[in-house]
Every structure is written in C-alpha cells, then in structure tokens.
Amino acid sequence: MAVQKQSANQVRRIEELQGYVRTVDHVRKLVAELESNRAASPKIIKGLGDNIARDLSHMRQRALTANLGTLPDVAGSLAVVAARQGTGLNMKVRALADGVGSMSIQLDQALKSAHEAPPEKDKEKKPS
C-alpha cells in the first residue's frame, strides 16, 4: 500500500481536528467526574457544570469557523445543558454523556475523511 504525502492543508486540518478530540476527551473526563460526585455539595456540582459549559462554549466558538457540520450546534446545546441548574443531575449526566459520544463520532468521521482526502492540486500553477 502506497503512502501518499499529505498536503500542508491536510496536516493543518488533521492537527485542528485532533485539538477538538482532546477537548472532547477532557469534557468526557469532567462528565465522568460529575457522575461520580452525585452526592457532593451543590457548589462542587455547579463548579463542574460550569467548567463543562465553558469548555464546550469555547469549542463551539472555534468550531464555527472550522466548517465541522453540526458539531458547533451540538457543543452549544450541551454547554446550555451543563450550565442549567434546574434540571435533575441524572438527566444532565445522561444528556452530556450522549452528546459527548455524538461529538466523538463526528470528529472520528472528520479525521478519517481528512486523512483520506486526495492531495490538492496547486492552484498557483496554471497551464501555459
């Protein structure tokens, strides 16, 4: 199997997507911590929810300019769920876990297509 050399744009796109994957992994850890601290004081639970909401809203802002399909929408709605105080903790944890799983699948697909994209032709070279 021949290995194709990746263009600079492909390398940049792959690195950008890997940054989103790291953010999703961090949020996944925070959601697991939130789930394991069900009996903690409301102040701790609120702090974890605020951290999750902050990370997701930052990710949403970055992803809006990156052309990632529905990923920014999912991140934005999950940030709202994480910051909301009136809902039950079980429902919040389930929604966040499902949303993080969805974002992981979307990022895996985006990474796969970035790796398999055909190399781009140089647009500066014009036939004479």
N, C-alpha and C positions, 0 to 999 in steps of 0.2 A: 504494500500500500504506500503510495507516494504521499509525502507530507508536503502540503502547499505552504508557501511562505505567506504569512498574514500581512495585510497592508497596515499602515500606520493607523488608519481609521478603525480597522478591526481590533487592533491591540487596544486603542483608546476606549472603544466601546466595551470590550471584554473587561478591562480594568474598572470602568464605570459600573458595570453590572455587578462585578464582584464586591464593590463598595456597598451596593444595595443589599447584596446577600449577607454581608457582615452586619448591616443594620438590622435586617430581619432576624438573624441569629441572636443578636443582642436583645431584641424585643421578645423573642421566644423565651430567652432565659428570664427576662423580667416577668413575663406572664407565668412561667413555672414558679417563680418566687412568690408572685401574688397568690397563686393557687395554694402553695404550701403554707402561706401565712394567713389562712382564713380566720383563725382565732386571734390574730393580732389586733392591736388597738386600731381604731378608725383612722388615727393620724398616720400610722405606718401604711395602711391600705391606701389612703388618699395619696401619700407620697409616691408609692409605687405606680398608682394610676396616673399621676401627673408626669412621672418620668416616661412612662409608656406613651402617653399622649404627646409629650414634647418630641420624643424621638420620631414618632410616626408623622407628626406635622412637619418636622424638618425634612423627613424623607419625601413627603408629599411635595413640598416646595421644590426640592431638587428634581424629583421625577417628572414634574410638569413640563420641564424644558427638555427632557430626555426622550420623548416620544416612546413611552412604555405602555401604551394601551390603557387599560383600566387600572393599572397599579396605583397611580396617584389617587384615583377615586376611592379605591379600597383602603389605602393608607389614611386618607382624610376621614372616612367614615369610622374607621377603627380608632382614630385619635379622639373623635367625639365620644365613642362608646367608653374609651378608657377614662376620659375626663368626667364623664357623667357620674353624679353622686347618688341619684335617687334609685337606681336600679339595684337589683339583688346581685350579690357577689358571684353566685353560681352562674347566672346568666351572662354577666360581664366576662368571666373567665372563659366560658364556652364560646362566646362570640369572638373574643380576642384570639383564642386558640384556632378556631376555624378560619378566621381572617388571615392569620399568620401562615397557616398551611396553604391557603389560596395564593398568597403573595409568593411563597416559596415555589409553588408550581409555575406561576407566571415567570418568575426570574429564571428558573431552570430552562424553560422553553426559550426565553430570550437569549440566554447564554448558548444554548445549543444552536440556535439559528445564527448567532454571531460567529461561532466557531466554524459553521458550515457554509457561511456566505461566500459566494465566489469572489475572487480578488477583483477589485475595481480597476477599471482602465484609467490611465492617466488622462485627465480632461485637458491638461495643458498641451499635450502632444496632438497636433492636428495634422491630418494627411495633407501633403502639399501637392 
